């Protein structure tokens, strides 16, 4: 997908989802059926079946629900093969996913190797967009840097914090949290997810 084109929408049937094959593998490995996954996520079984078949490109919200329900990292749903000592992803080929309204777009900036304890993303948040996330698995940390724009960050029940260009925040992300663009221009963010497995 060319870098100047938007990420595929969840209703874009013209582009097969790369998640389906990987999700099928994870379900088989964990002994979880699509019916069971639907019960765990609260998503419709028919929609999940479309994800598994590669007929539906899931939104970021759906991806997180699936990952949390299977107790795997988001990268586990998007992983594909790399040589162990060297990995290269061209910018035009980096996996992207977005919110249903298209106001939140995330691009993977690191290879999805499931054995690694971190994931690196570039995020674009349109003006006025408020993106909410469910709690990640225990001992998951987010390291968020604002490259451009203004961002309101809310973590759990803590008061909102305003972040501007160059500001950096680290927090334990095993509670619901959200990003909201409070500026008049798109906010550009860098996010490193770190999984402390002890």
C-alpha positions in Angstrom: 0.0 0.0 0.0 1.6 3.3 -1.0 2.6 5.5 1.9 0.4 8.4 0.7 -2.8 6.4 0.7 -5.0 6.0 3.8 -5.0 2.7 5.8 -7.7 0.3 4.6 -11.1 0.7 6.1 -12.8 -2.1 7.9 -15.4 -2.2 5.2 -12.9 -2.3 2.3 -13.4 -5.7 0.8 -10.9 -5.0 -2.0 -7.9 -5.6 0.2 -7.6 -8.9 2.0 -6.9 -8.6 5.7 -3.4 -9.9 6.8 -4.8 -10.6 10.2 -7.1 -13.5 9.2 -4.4 -16.2 8.7 -2.6 -15.3 11.9 -5.8 -15.2 13.9 -6.7 -18.6 12.6 -3.3 -19.9 13.8 -3.7 -18.4 17.2 -7.2 -19.8 17.7 -6.1 -23.2 16.7 -3.0 -23.1 19.0 -5.1 -21.9 22.0 -8.0 -24.2 21.3 -10.5 -21.3 21.0 -13.3 -21.4 18.5 -14.8 -18.3 16.8 -17.9 -18.8 19.0 -15.8 -18.7 22.1 -13.9 -15.7 20.9 -17.2 -13.9 20.2 -18.3 -14.5 23.8 -15.0 -13.2 25.2 -14.9 -10.1 23.1 -18.6 -9.2 22.9 -18.2 -9.0 19.1 -20.5 -10.7 16.6 -19.5 -14.2 15.6 -20.2 -13.4 12.0 -17.9 -10.4 12.0 -15.1 -12.5 13.6 -15.6 -15.2 11.0 -15.0 -12.5 8.4 -11.8 -11.5 10.1 -10.6 -15.1 10.1 -11.5 -15.6 6.5 -9.6 -12.4 5.6 -12.8 -10.7 4.3 -12.8 -7.9 7.0 -9.9 -5.6 7.9 -10.6 -5.0 11.6 -10.4 -1.6 13.2 -7.9 -0.8 16.0 -10.7 -1.3 18.6 -11.5 -4.8 17.3 -7.8 -5.7 17.1 -7.3 -4.8 20.8 -10.4 -6.7 21.9 -9.2 -9.8 20.1 -5.6 -9.5 21.4 -6.8 -9.0 25.0 -9.3 -11.9 24.8 -6.6 -14.2 23.6 -4.1 -12.8 26.1 -1.6 -12.0 23.3 0.2 -8.9 22.2 -1.3 -6.9 19.3 1.8 -7.8 17.3 0.9 -11.5 17.6 -2.1 -10.7 15.3 0.1 -9.0 12.7 3.3 -11.0 12.9 4.9 -12.4 9.8 8.2 -14.0 9.1 11.5 -12.2 9.4 15.1 -13.4 9.5 16.1 -13.5 13.2 19.3 -11.3 12.9 18.0 -8.6 10.5 14.6 -7.2 9.7 13.6 -4.6 7.2 10.2 -3.2 6.5 9.8 -0.6 3.7 7.7 2.4 4.7 5.1 1.6 2.1 4.7 -1.9 3.4 4.4 -1.2 7.1 1.1 -2.6 8.6 -1.5 0.1 9.3 -4.8 0.1 11.1 -7.3 2.8 12.0 -10.4 3.6 14.0 -13.8 3.2 12.4 -14.1 7.0 11.7 -10.5 7.1 10.2 -9.4 9.8 12.7 -6.9 7.6 14.4 -4.3 5.9 12.1 -1.4 3.8 13.5 1.5 2.5 11.5 3.9 -0.1 12.8 7.5 1.2 12.9 9.0 -2.0 14.2 9.0 -5.6 12.9 6.3 -7.8 14.5 8.5 -10.5 16.1 6.4 -12.0 18.8 9.5 -12.9 21.0 10.4 -9.2 21.4 9.0 -7.4 24.5 8.2 -4.2 22.6 6.3 -2.7 19.7 6.9 0.7 18.1 4.1 2.7 16.3 3.7 6.0 14.6 0.2 7.5 15.2 -1.8 10.3 13.5 -4.7 11.7 15.4 -7.1 14.1 13.6 -8.4 17.2 15.3 -11.1 16.5 17.8 -10.6 12.8 17.7 -10.9 11.0 21.1 -9.5 7.4 20.9 -10.2 5.2 23.8 -8.5 1.9 24.6 -9.4 -1.0 26.9 -7.0 -2.1 29.5 -4.0 -4.1 28.1 -2.7 -7.2 29.8 -1.0 -6.7 33.2 2.5 -5.2 33.2 2.0 -3.5 29.8 3.6 -0.1 29.6 3.1 2.7 27.1 5.8 5.2 26.3 4.2 8.0 24.4 6.0 10.9 22.7 4.2 13.9 21.1 6.0 14.9 17.9 3.5 17.6 16.8 0.2 18.9 18.0 -1.6 18.9 21.4 -2.9 15.8 23.2 -5.0 15.2 26.2 -4.0 11.9 27.9 -6.2 10.1 30.4 -5.0 7.0 32.2 -7.6 5.1 34.4 -9.2 7.4 36.9 -6.4 9.9 36.9 -7.0 13.6 35.9 -6.4 14.5 32.2 -2.9 15.6 31.3 -2.1 17.9 28.4 0.9 17.0 26.3 2.6 19.1 23.6 5.4 18.8 21.1 8.4 17.0 22.6 6.5 15.9 25.7 6.9 12.2 26.8 4.8 10.1 29.1 5.2 6.6 30.4 2.4 4.8 32.2 1.1 1.3 33.1 -1.5 0.6 30.5 -3.4 -2.2 32.2 -6.3 0.2 32.9 -8.6 1.9 30.3 -6.9 5.0 28.8 -7.5 7.5 26.0 -5.9 10.0 23.7 -7.7 13.1 22.6 -6.5 15.7 20.1 -7.3 19.1 21.6 -5.6 21.1 18.9 -6.7 22.4 15.6 -4.2 20.4 13.6 -3.4 16.7 13.4 -1.4 15.3 16.2 1.6 13.2 15.4 2.7 10.7 18.1 5.2 7.9 18.6 4.2 5.0 20.9 6.4 2.2 22.3 4.4 -0.6 23.9 6.6 -2.5 26.4 5.5 -5.9 27.8 7.2 -6.7 31.1 6.8 -10.4 31.5 9.1 -10.6 34.6 
